[in-house]
Amino acid sequence: MSLDSETTAWISGFASGVATCSVGLYLLHRRAQRRSEPALVDDDGTAIPIE
């Protein structure tokens, strides 16, 4: 199967967009996880949940 340059460029752009979207979702997920962790940690490493 032979692809012309326009089709190849479209496929490349589409793959790049999918990768960018995946990275964005990953970063949002990481930020949400970080937000749910306790905000305070004692000097000895004990987590203090915020209520």
Residue, then its C-alpha position, 0 to 999 in steps of 0.5 A: m500500500s502506498l501513501d501520498s505525502e498528504t496522507t502520511a502527514w495527516i497520520s503523523g499529525f493524528a498520532s502526535g495529537v493522540a500522544t499529546c492527549s495521553v500525556g495531558l490525561y496522565l498529568l491530570h491524573r497525577r495532579a488529582q492523586r497528589r491533591s488527595e494525599p495528606a497535606l501535612v507531614d510531621d518532622d518524623g514523616t507521619a502523615i497528618p490528614i486534613e479534615 
